[in-house]
Amino acid sequence: MAGPVLSIRNLSVEIPTRHGIVKPVDGVSYDIAPGEILGIVGESGAGKSMAGNAVIGLLSPPAHIASGEIWLNGERIDQLTGEAMRRLRGKHIGMVFQDPLTSLNPLLRIGDQLVETMRTHIDISQSEAEKRAIAALDEVGIPGAAERVDSYPHEFSGGMRQRVVIALALCAEPSLIIADEPTTALDVSVQAQIIALLRRLCRERGTAVMLITHDMGVIAEATDRVGVMYAGRLAEIGPVESVLTHPRHPYTHGLMASTPLASAGKDRLHQIPGAMPRLDAVPDGCAFHPRCPYAADRCRVEPRPRVEDDAAACWFPLVQEAVS
């Protein structure tokens, strides 16, 4: 059996501030297998995007990797800097951002951007890169790819631009794609098309995908496994069906109960009381305990156990309790 494309072990990211050091990512571990889509979900500020940026080497100083390891296809990459990391991006790791206009140069034609990316990472001629650029646009469903390859980004709709960004991320045939909120700015029908496109390309190419989102509907539709983050740590990770239908961590249970589907037939949506703590004010013990209806004395003093694989970081997990 092939090893994981991406393996993260006890990853911590720190940011020094006037009030001390904060940890937006704190001791996170997970793997992504070839052809697998792992969803990373949580509230704003949970550390989802920061973990993805750490993998691809796009942390903005003073944020930095303080400890842990990141392995890509069996090689450690968290210690790479500068030119070595630049060569890795595009060739081995592709990135899909929430707003495609931040990924595309508005002054360059789409085809030129695809050609430049491919020729930077693959030893091919200009003419071969131009042929591949058209093929890449066609693969992601751009109508009339041979004509649209000479268009500028502003000449595409939002959904078509996101398809172009996916083509750009895939054109050098990376083994890992990090997709950070790739459907948030799109309407529901286009969102479904982009999800279906990611799933198809993932299966056909064997590409591993880290899909970062706050949308539980996207998680349910697109992913094979899901990791739920809270205050910089993994609260729970496991197969998507079991996590969504029988969550073991009270935070995951609260997230699922807050969705319209789980609250169907009720007068009001369920609401998790309180708010996620600021990074400079994370409470002792389990960070979720001030909001947790099941919290006991142990939860208030002992940090919750860190998780990998199929587990929940809770001293008193909800055993076989379905969302209702």
C-alpha positions in Angstrom: 0.0 0.0 0.0 1.3 3.5 -1.0 2.3 5.8 1.8 0.6 9.1 2.4 1.2 12.0 0.1 1.2 14.5 3.0 2.0 13.6 6.6 1.9 16.3 9.3 3.2 15.4 12.7 2.7 17.6 15.9 2.7 20.8 13.8 2.7 24.0 15.8 2.8 27.5 14.4 3.6 30.5 16.7 3.2 34.2 16.4 5.1 36.4 18.9 3.0 39.4 20.0 3.3 42.2 22.6 1.2 40.1 24.9 3.3 36.9 24.5 3.4 34.0 22.0 0.1 32.7 20.5 -0.3 29.4 18.7 -2.8 29.5 15.9 -1.8 25.8 15.2 -1.0 23.7 18.2 0.2 20.1 17.9 -1.8 19.1 14.8 -1.2 15.7 13.1 -2.9 14.1 10.1 -2.2 12.2 6.8 -3.6 12.5 3.3 -3.5 9.5 1.0 -3.2 9.5 -2.8 -6.6 10.3 -4.3 -8.1 11.3 -1.0 -9.8 14.6 -0.1 -9.4 15.5 3.5 -11.6 18.3 4.7 -10.4 20.7 7.4 -13.4 22.5 9.0 -14.0 24.9 11.9 -14.9 28.5 12.8 -13.0 31.5 11.7 -9.7 31.7 13.6 -9.6 27.9 14.3 -6.3 27.6 12.5 -7.5 25.9 9.3 -5.8 28.2 6.7 -2.7 28.7 8.9 -2.1 25.0 8.8 -2.4 25.0 5.0 -0.1 28.0 4.6 2.5 26.3 6.8 2.5 23.3 4.4 3.0 25.4 1.3 5.5 27.7 3.0 3.3 30.9 2.8 3.3 31.9 6.5 3.5 35.7 6.8 6.2 36.7 9.3 6.3 36.8 12.3 4.3 33.6 12.1 6.6 30.6 11.8 6.7 26.9 12.3 7.8 26.4 15.9 7.8 22.6 16.1 6.6 19.4 14.3 7.3 17.9 10.9 5.7 18.1 7.5 6.5 15.3 5.0 5.6 15.3 1.3 5.9 12.0 -0.5 8.3 10.7 2.1 10.6 13.8 2.2 10.6 16.4 5.0 9.8 19.9 3.7 9.1 22.0 6.8 12.8 23.1 6.9 13.0 24.2 3.3 13.3 27.9 2.7 13.6 30.4 -0.2 14.3 28.9 -3.6 13.9 25.3 -2.5 10.3 26.0 -1.3 9.5 28.0 -4.5 10.5 25.0 -6.6 8.2 22.8 -4.5 5.2 25.1 -5.0 3.5 24.5 -8.3 5.4 21.4 -9.2 4.6 19.3 -6.1 2.0 21.4 -4.3 -0.8 23.3 -6.0 -2.9 26.0 -4.3 -6.5 27.1 -4.9 -7.5 30.2 -3.1 -10.9 31.5 -2.1 -10.8 34.5 -4.5 -9.5 33.5 -7.9 -8.5 37.1 -8.7 -5.8 37.0 -6.0 -4.3 34.0 -7.9 -4.4 35.4 -11.4 -2.4 38.3 -12.8 -4.9 40.7 -14.3 -2.4 41.9 -16.9 -1.6 38.5 -18.4 -3.7 36.3 -20.6 -4.8 33.1 -19.0 -2.8 31.0 -21.5 0.4 32.9 -20.7 0.0 32.2 -17.0 -0.5 28.5 -17.6 2.4 28.3 -20.0 4.7 30.2 -17.6 3.8 27.9 -14.7 4.4 24.7 -16.7 7.7 25.9 -18.2 8.9 26.9 -14.8 8.4 23.4 -13.4 8.4 21.1 -16.4 11.1 20.7 -19.1 8.9 21.3 -22.2 8.9 23.6 -25.2 6.8 26.7 -25.7 4.6 25.0 -28.3 4.1 21.9 -26.1 3.2 24.1 -23.1 0.7 26.0 -25.2 -1.0 22.8 -26.2 -1.1 21.6 -22.6 -2.6 25.0 -21.6 -5.6 24.4 -23.9 -5.9 20.8 -22.7 -5.9 22.0 -19.1 -8.7 24.5 -19.7 -10.7 21.9 -21.5 -10.2 19.4 -18.7 -11.7 21.8 -16.1 -14.7 22.5 -18.3 -13.9 25.9 -19.9 -16.0 26.0 -23.1 -14.1 26.9 -26.3 -10.7 26.4 -24.5 -8.7 27.0 -27.7 -10.3 30.5 -28.0 -10.5 31.4 -24.3 -6.9 30.7 -23.7 -6.1 34.2 -25.0 -8.6 35.9 -22.7 -7.8 37.9 -19.6 -9.1 37.0 -16.1 -11.7 39.8 -16.0 -13.3 38.3 -19.1 -14.4 35.2 -17.2 -17.2 34.8 -14.7 -16.4 34.0 -11.0 -17.1 30.3 -11.6 -15.0 30.1 -14.8 -12.2 32.0 -13.0 -12.2 29.4 -10.3 -12.0 26.7 -12.9 -9.0 28.5 -14.4 -7.3 28.6 -11.0 -7.9 24.9 -10.6 -6.3 24.3 -14.0 -3.4 26.5 -12.9 -2.9 24.5 -9.7 -3.0 21.2 -11.6 -1.1 22.0 -14.8 2.3 21.0 -13.4 0.8 17.7 -12.1 1.4 18.2 -8.4 0.7 15.3 -6.0 -1.0 17.6 -3.5 -3.6 20.4 -3.8 -4.4 22.8 -1.0 -7.9 24.3 -1.6 -8.6 27.1 0.8 -12.3 28.0 0.8 -12.5 27.4 -3.0 -16.3 27.7 -3.3 -17.2 30.4 -0.7 -17.6 33.3 -3.2 -19.7 31.2 -5.7 -23.4 30.6 -5.9 -24.8 27.2 -5.0 -25.0 25.7 -8.5 -21.5 26.7 -9.4 -20.3 25.5 -6.1 -21.6 22.1 -6.8 -19.9 22.1 -10.2 -16.5 23.0 -8.6 -16.9 20.3 -6.0 -17.7 17.7 -8.6 -14.7 18.9 -10.7 -12.3 18.6 -7.7 -13.6 15.1 -6.9 -13.3 13.9 -10.5 -9.8 15.3 -11.0 -8.7 13.8 -7.7 -9.9 10.4 -8.6 -8.6 10.4 -12.1 -5.1 11.7 -11.2 -4.7 10.3 -7.8 -4.0 13.8 -6.4 -4.4 14.3 -2.7 -6.5 17.3 -1.6 -6.6 19.3 1.6 -9.9 21.1 1.4 -10.2 24.0 3.9 -13.7 25.3 4.5 -16.2 26.4 7.2 -19.1 24.9 5.2 -20.4 21.6 6.6 -22.4 21.1 3.3 -19.2 21.2 1.3 -17.5 18.8 3.7 -20.4 16.3 3.3 -20.4 16.6 -0.5 -16.7 16.6 -1.3 -14.5 14.9 1.3 -13.5 11.3 2.3 -12.3 12.2 5.8 -12.7 15.4 7.9 -10.7 17.0 10.6 -12.5 19.5 12.9 -10.4 22.2 14.3 -11.0 24.4 17.4 -8.6 27.0 18.8 -5.6 25.7 16.9 -6.1 22.0 17.6 -7.9 19.0 16.1 -11.1 18.3 18.0 -11.9 15.3 15.9 -10.8 13.5 12.8 -12.3 10.5 11.0 -14.3 9.2 8.0 -16.7 12.0 6.9 -19.9 9.9 7.2 -19.2 8.8 10.8 -18.0 12.2 11.9 -21.0 14.0 10.5 -23.7 11.4 11.6 -22.2 10.2 14.9 -19.8 13.0 16.1 -17.9 12.1 19.2 -16.6 15.5 20.2 -19.2 17.9 21.7 -18.0 20.7 19.5 -18.5 18.6 16.3 -21.9 17.6 17.6 -22.8 21.3 18.2 -21.6 22.2 14.7 -23.7 19.5 13.1 -26.8 20.3 15.2 -26.4 24.0 14.1 -27.0 23.1 10.4 -30.4 23.7 8.8 -30.8 20.0 7.9 -30.2 18.8 11.5 -32.6 21.5 12.8 -35.4 20.7 10.3 -38.8 20.9 11.9 -37.6 23.0 14.8 -38.5 26.6 15.4 -34.9 27.7 15.9 -31.4 26.6 14.8 -29.3 25.0 17.6 -26.6 27.4 18.8 -23.3 26.7 20.5 -23.2 29.2 23.5 -20.3 31.6 23.7 -17.5 32.1 21.2 -14.2 30.6 20.4 -11.5 32.0 22.6 -9.0 34.6 21.4 -5.6 33.0 20.7 -4.1 35.0 23.6 -6.8 33.9 26.0 -7.1 30.1 25.4 -8.4 28.6 28.7 -6.5 25.9 30.6 -7.5 22.3 30.0 -9.7 21.7 27.0 -10.2 25.0 25.1 -13.8 24.1 24.5 -14.8 23.5 28.1 -16.4 26.9 28.8 -18.9 26.2 26.0 -19.3 22.5 26.5 -22.5 21.1 28.2 -20.6 17.9 29.2 -17.5 19.6 30.8 -16.2 18.1 34.0 -13.5 19.1 36.4 -10.9 17.1 34.4 -11.7 19.1 31.3 -11.0 22.4 33.1 -7.4 21.4 34.1 -6.1 18.7 31.8 -5.4 19.5 28.1 -7.5 17.3 25.9 -5.6 14.4 24.3 -4.2 15.2 20.8 -5.5 13.1 18.0 -4.4 11.5 14.8 -6.3 8.9 12.7 -9.9 8.2 13.7 -10.4 9.8 17.1 -11.9 12.7 19.2 -9.8 14.9 21.5 -12.3 14.6 24.4 -12.0 13.0 27.8 -15.7 12.0 27.6 -16.5 11.4 23.9 -20.1 11.0 22.8 -20.4 7.3 22.1 -22.8 6.5 19.2 -24.8 9.6 19.8 -26.4 10.6 16.5 -27.0 14.2 15.6 -30.6 15.2 16.4 
